[in-house]
């Protein structure tokens, strides 16, 4: 994992803690669904950013 992935992972951890606090009184499946959606968003953002950086580095060579 690169430093970029660690940054996305850390931001996911902070965001999920905040989201759990907001959804304190909800049923568990709503919390799980929100965490899955949040995690998939961070994964796709991380992959997109990595792909964009690799394309940019190949173009500069």
C-alpha positions as CSV (number, residue, x, y, z in Angstrom):
1,X,0.0,0.0,0.0
2,X,1.2,3.4,-0.8
3,X,1.0,6.5,1.4
4,X,-2.0,7.6,-0.6
5,X,-3.9,4.4,0.3
6,X,-3.0,5.0,4.0
7,X,-4.5,8.5,3.8
8,X,-7.7,7.2,2.3
9,X,-7.8,4.4,4.9
10,X,-7.3,6.9,7.8
11,X,-10.0,9.2,6.4
12,X,-12.4,6.3,6.2
13,X,-11.7,5.4,9.8
14,X,-12.4,9.0,11.0
15,X,-15.5,9.3,8.7
16,X,-16.9,5.9,9.9
17,X,-16.5,6.9,13.6
18,X,-18.3,10.2,12.9
19,X,-21.0,8.3,10.9
20,X,-21.5,5.8,13.8
21,X,-22.0,8.7,16.1
22,X,-24.7,10.2,13.9
23,X,-26.5,7.0,13.4
24,X,-26.4,6.0,17.1
25,X,-30.2,5.2,17.5
26,X,-30.7,3.5,14.1
27,X,-31.1,-0.2,13.5
28,X,-27.9,-2.1,12.8
29,X,-28.5,-2.8,9.1
30,X,-28.8,0.9,8.4
31,X,-25.4,1.5,10.0
32,X,-23.9,-1.4,8.1
33,X,-25.3,-0.2,4.8
34,X,-23.9,3.3,5.4
35,X,-20.5,1.9,6.3
36,X,-20.4,-0.3,3.2
37,X,-21.3,2.7,1.0
38,X,-18.7,4.9,2.7
39,X,-16.1,2.2,2.3
40,X,-16.8,1.6,-1.3
41,X,-16.7,5.3,-2.0
42,X,-13.2,5.6,-0.5
43,X,-12.0,2.5,-2.3
44,X,-13.1,3.8,-5.7
45,X,-11.7,7.2,-4.9
46,X,-8.4,5.6,-3.9
47,X,-8.2,3.5,-7.1
48,X,-9.2,6.4,-9.3
49,X,-6.5,8.6,-7.7
50,X,-3.9,5.8,-8.1
51,X,-4.8,5.2,-11.7
52,X,-4.7,8.9,-12.5
53,X,-1.2,9.2,-10.9
54,X,0.1,6.2,-12.8
55,X,-1.2,7.5,-16.1
56,X,0.3,11.0,-15.4
57,X,3.7,9.4,-14.6
58,X,3.7,7.3,-17.8
59,X,2.8,10.3,-19.9
60,X,5.7,12.3,-18.5
61,X,8.3,9.6,-19.4
